[in-house]
Amino acid sequence: MCSAAGGFASTVDEKDSMIPISSPTIYRVNEQDGSQRRMSREEEEEEMACISPHSPSFFFKHRTGDQGSLQLLIKAAVLLGKVNTTLYRRSHPAKTSHEIHQEHEHLSNLIWGLYHSIPPSFKNPFKMTRFGQLDACLLSAHTLIHTSLIQLNEDLVCLDLHPPAEDGHLQICKLSGQVLIDWFLQLIQHKNLGLISVDLGQLLCGNPTLNFGLSVAMRTQCRLIAINRVFNPSARAELDLLSFQIDQILGHLSKSAKMPLEGRIIELITGLLQNPYSLLPRSVLFPIIDPTHPHPTSYHPLNNNNGNGLAHPEGGSKLNVDDGHESMKSNFALARMLGRSAL
């Protein structure tokens, strides 16, 4: 998780986490007299369904005791490993578009299944422990679920050149990113937490999972800034709000006594704020106009400016032709592009 804390988790591998969660529970306690008895074989199998990543029920059956939030965090981390192994690490043989779609849907269903199976007592990410402290494990587990959703979908954003409102991958990233941003703003502002003070930098230094989640969330906001500038540059209110939220978090983080990764997160996000177009596929910045395309572009391509680059849509600095990346980082995005080029 430390290697992923900068916001890019391509180094996270599923095989690194495919071990059972330790479970010292081998006895069942009689609630009436407090006596103990050894678990039956059926009860042991039920227990393994909760703690073994190889169990089909691993992501959907949970404990609710004192260790429940920790086990939920471990399961969310295992799921992140599964998502990133499929996205970045596993070599994919030639597959049909239907097979690729099924694989993406399977991962999406796992994430949503984990989210909806969270026990009611763990639904609130800001739940306090019985000692009156913030349950960082529970908040981290909720954070990883949303970051997994973003990781699964972000490289597919804008690849089909749909308008933003019709881009399902974009809408998922937008929703999860805003949820995470709202949580971190809530931490900073101490709203409804009952906390005296939260030093965000110190919290992130001690919790690379939250650091990773914050990086992914702010990267998502930067991508939304670029998309709004390209597709709807007149929507100043939304653009200003996105920038304000990022600046508010970075400003608070820069005042912390300790900063995660020696301030790398500030450097990374500041660079993306200055050039958010680096998060968009080149096909969005430099579209090939095809009148036969079923979804013609509904935005104005950026005009060429004396051959050296493209004019910034708001009249600012030019965009170099290398600013936009062709989204081929994930196996899904690569397969989508290869399939589209073969049409």
C-alpha positions in Angstrom: 0.0 0.0 0.0 2.9 2.3 0.7 4.0 2.0 -3.0 0.5 3.0 -4.1 0.3 6.0 -1.7 1.2 8.5 -4.5 -2.1 7.7 -6.1 -1.1 5.2 -8.8 -1.6 1.6 -7.6 -0.3 -0.3 -10.6 2.3 -2.0 -8.3 -0.4 -3.5 -6.1 -0.7 -7.2 -7.0 -3.4 -9.7 -6.0 -0.9 -12.4 -5.1 0.6 -10.2 -2.4 -2.6 -10.5 -0.3 -4.0 -13.9 -1.0 -3.6 -15.3 2.4 -6.3 -16.0 5.0 -7.0 -13.4 7.6 -5.7 -14.7 10.9 -8.5 -16.0 13.1 -7.8 -17.1 16.7 -11.5 -17.9 17.1 -11.7 -21.7 17.5 -14.3 -21.7 20.2 -17.9 -20.5 20.5 -19.1 -18.9 23.8 -22.4 -19.7 25.3 -24.0 -16.3 25.9 -26.0 -17.6 28.9 -23.4 -19.1 31.1 -20.1 -18.0 29.4 -19.0 -21.6 28.8 -16.9 -22.4 25.7 -17.1 -25.2 23.2 -15.0 -26.0 20.2 -16.6 -25.1 16.9 -18.2 -27.8 14.7 -16.9 -28.5 11.2 -19.8 -26.6 9.7 -19.0 -23.6 12.0 -15.4 -23.7 11.0 -16.4 -23.7 7.3 -18.6 -20.7 8.0 -15.7 -19.0 9.7 -13.4 -19.7 6.7 -16.0 -18.1 4.4 -15.3 -14.8 6.2 -11.6 -15.0 6.4 -10.3 -16.8 3.3 -9.8 -14.8 0.0 -10.4 -18.1 -1.9 -13.9 -18.4 -0.5 -16.7 -17.2 -2.9 -18.3 -15.5 0.1 -15.1 -13.7 1.2 -16.2 -10.3 0.1 -19.8 -10.6 1.2 -19.7 -12.2 4.7 -18.3 -10.1 7.5 -17.9 -10.1 11.3 -19.2 -7.3 13.4 -17.1 -7.5 16.5 -14.1 -5.4 17.6 -12.0 -6.8 14.7 -14.8 -6.3 12.2 -13.5 -3.0 10.8 -10.0 -4.3 10.4 -11.2 -7.4 8.5 -13.3 -5.1 6.3 -10.2 -3.1 5.6 -8.2 -6.2 4.7 -11.0 -7.3 2.3 -11.1 -3.9 0.6 -7.3 -4.1 0.2 -7.5 -7.6 -1.3 -10.2 -6.4 -3.7 -8.0 -3.4 -4.7 -5.2 -6.0 -5.5 -7.6 -8.0 -7.6 -8.7 -4.9 -9.5 -5.2 -3.8 -10.2 -3.9 -7.2 -11.1 -6.5 -7.4 -13.8 -6.0 -3.8 -14.9 -2.3 -3.6 -15.1 -0.4 -6.8 -14.1 -2.0 -9.7 -15.8 -1.2 -10.3 -19.5 -4.4 -10.7 -21.4 -4.7 -13.1 -24.4 -6.8 -12.0 -27.3 -10.4 -11.6 -26.1 -13.6 -10.6 -27.6 -15.2 -7.3 -26.6 -18.0 -9.3 -24.9 -15.4 -11.2 -22.8 -13.7 -8.0 -21.8 -17.0 -6.4 -20.9 -17.8 -9.4 -18.7 -14.5 -9.2 -16.9 -15.1 -5.5 -16.2 -18.6 -6.2 -15.0 -17.4 -9.0 -12.7 -15.0 -6.7 -11.0 -17.6 -3.9 -10.8 -20.1 -6.4 -9.2 -17.5 -7.5 -6.7 -16.9 -3.9 -5.6 -20.6 -3.1 -5.4 -21.2 -6.4 -3.7 -18.7 -5.6 -1.0 -20.1 -2.1 -0.5 -23.7 -3.3 -0.2 -22.8 -6.2 2.2 -21.2 -3.9 4.8 -23.0 -4.6 8.1 -25.3 -1.8 9.2 -23.1 -1.1 12.2 -20.2 -0.3 9.8 -22.1 1.8 7.3 -21.0 5.1 8.8 -17.3 5.6 7.7 -16.8 8.0 10.7 -18.0 5.6 13.3 -16.1 5.9 16.6 -14.5 3.0 18.5 -15.8 2.1 21.9 -12.9 4.3 23.3 -14.3 7.4 21.6 -11.7 7.5 18.8 -12.2 7.7 15.1 -12.1 4.1 13.7 -9.4 4.7 11.1 -9.7 1.1 9.8 -13.3 1.6 9.0 -12.7 4.9 7.2 -9.8 3.4 5.3 -12.0 0.4 4.2 -14.7 2.7 2.8 -12.0 4.8 1.1 -10.5 1.8 -0.6 -13.9 0.7 -1.9 -14.3 4.1 -3.7 -10.7 4.2 -4.9 -11.2 0.7 -6.4 -14.2 2.0 -8.3 -12.3 4.9 -9.6 -9.2 2.7 -10.5 -11.5 0.4 -12.5 -13.2 3.1 -14.5 -10.9 6.1 -14.8 -8.9 4.9 -17.8 -12.1 4.4 -19.8 -13.3 7.9 -19.2 -13.9 9.8 -22.5 -12.5 7.0 -24.6 -15.8 6.7 -26.5 -16.1 10.4 -26.9 -19.6 10.4 -25.3 -20.8 13.7 -23.8 -19.9 13.7 -20.1 -23.5 13.2 -19.0 -23.7 10.0 -21.1 -20.3 8.6 -20.0 -21.0 6.0 -17.3 -17.4 5.6 -16.4 -17.0 9.3 -15.8 -20.2 9.5 -13.7 -18.9 6.7 -11.4 -15.5 8.4 -11.0 -17.2 11.7 -10.4 -19.5 10.4 -7.7 -16.9 8.4 -5.8 -14.3 11.2 -6.1 -16.7 13.7 -4.7 -17.6 11.4 -1.8 -14.0 11.0 -0.9 -13.4 14.8 -1.2 -16.4 15.4 1.1 -14.9 13.0 3.7 -11.5 14.7 3.7 -13.1 18.1 4.0 -15.2 16.8 6.9 -12.0 15.7 8.6 -10.4 19.1 8.1 -13.5 21.0 9.3 -14.2 18.5 12.2 -17.9 18.5 11.3 -20.0 16.0 13.2 -16.9 14.1 14.3 -16.6 15.1 18.0 -12.9 15.5 17.5 -10.8 18.2 19.0 -8.3 18.5 16.1 -7.2 16.5 13.1 -3.8 17.1 11.6 -4.3 15.8 8.1 -0.6 15.4 7.3 0.0 13.4 10.4 -3.1 11.3 9.7 -1.9 10.5 6.2 1.7 9.8 7.3 0.4 7.1 9.6 -2.2 5.8 7.1 -1.0 5.2 3.5 -4.5 3.9 2.6 -6.0 7.3 3.3 -3.1 9.0 1.5 -3.7 6.9 -1.5 -7.4 7.6 -1.4 -6.9 11.3 -1.2 -4.5 11.3 -4.1 -7.0 9.4 -6.3 -9.8 11.7 -5.3 -7.9 14.9 -6.1 -6.6 13.4 -9.3 -10.2 12.7 -10.3 -11.2 16.3 -9.5 -8.4 17.5 -11.7 -9.7 15.3 -14.5 -13.1 16.8 -14.1 -11.6 20.3 -14.4 -10.1 19.3 -17.7 -13.3 17.7 -19.0 -15.4 20.8 -18.0 -12.9 23.1 -19.8 -13.1 21.0 -23.0 -16.8 20.2 -23.0 -18.4 23.0 -21.1 -16.0 25.9 -20.5 -18.8 28.3 -19.6 -19.7 26.3 -16.4 -17.6 28.5 -14.2 -19.4 27.7 -10.9 -18.5 24.0 -11.1 -14.9 24.7 -12.3 -14.4 27.1 -9.4 -15.8 24.7 -6.9 -13.6 21.8 -8.0 -10.5 24.0 -7.8 -11.6 25.5 -4.5 -12.0 22.1 -2.9 -8.6 20.9 -4.0 -6.9 24.2 -2.9 -8.6 23.9 0.5 -7.2 20.5 1.1 -3.7 21.3 -0.2 -3.6 24.5 1.8 -4.5 22.6 5.0 -2.0 19.8 4.2 0.8 22.3 3.5 0.4 23.7 7.1 0.7 20.3 8.7 3.8 19.6 10.8 4.3 16.3 9.0 3.6 15.6 5.3 3.2 12.2 3.7 6.0 11.2 1.2 7.8 14.5 2.1 5.1 16.5 0.3 5.0 14.4 -2.8 1.2 14.5 -2.9 1.2 18.3 -3.0 3.7 18.3 -5.8 1.8 15.7 -7.8 -1.6 17.4 -7.5 -0.3 20.9 -8.0 1.3 19.7 -11.3 -2.1 18.2 -12.3 -3.9 21.4 -11.5 -1.5 23.3 -13.7 -2.0 20.8 -16.6 -5.2 18.8 -16.0 -5.3 17.9 -19.7 -2.5 15.3 -19.1 -5.3 13.2 -17.6 -7.4 13.1 -20.8 -6.9 10.9 -23.8 -5.3 12.6 -26.8 -8.4 11.7 -28.8 -10.4 14.2 -26.7 -7.9 17.1 -27.2 -7.3 16.3 -30.8 -10.5 14.7 -32.1 -10.7 13.3 -35.6 -14.0 14.6 -36.9 -16.0 11.7 -38.4 -19.5 12.7 -39.6 -20.5 9.0 -39.6 -19.7 8.5 -36.0 -22.8 7.7 -34.0 -21.8 10.1 -31.2 -20.3 13.2 -32.9 -18.4 15.4 -30.6 -20.5 18.1 -28.9 -17.6 20.3 -28.0 -15.3 22.7 -29.8 -11.9 21.2 -30.7 -9.1 23.4 -29.4 -7.8 25.6 -32.2 -4.3 25.3 -33.5 -2.1 28.3 -32.7 0.8 29.0 -35.1 1.7 25.4 -35.3 3.6 25.1 -32.0 0.7 23.9 -29.9 -2.9 24.3 -29.1 -4.4 27.4 -27.6 -5.7 26.9 -24.0 -9.5 27.0 -24.1 -9.5 29.9 -21.6 -6.8 31.9 -23.4 -4.0 30.8 -21.1 -0.8 28.9 -21.9 -0.6 26.6 -24.9 -1.0 22.8 -24.7 1.8 20.8 -26.1 0.9 17.9 -28.3 2.2 15.5 -25.7 0.0 16.9 -22.9 -2.8 14.5 -23.5 -2.1 10.8 -22.8 -3.6 8.1 -24.9 -5.3 6.1 -22.2 -3.6 2.7 -22.6 -2.4 2.2 -19.0 -5.0 -0.4 -18.2 -5.7 -3.7 -20.1 -9.4 -2.6 -20.4 -8.5 0.7 -22.0 -6.0 -0.9 -24.4 -8.5 -3.5 -25.4 -11.2 -0.9 -25.9 -8.9 1.2 -28.1 -7.7 -1.8 -30.2 -11.3 -3.0 -30.6 -12.4 0.5 -31.7 -9.6 0.8 -34.2 -10.5 -2.5 -35.8 -14.1 -1.4 -36.5 
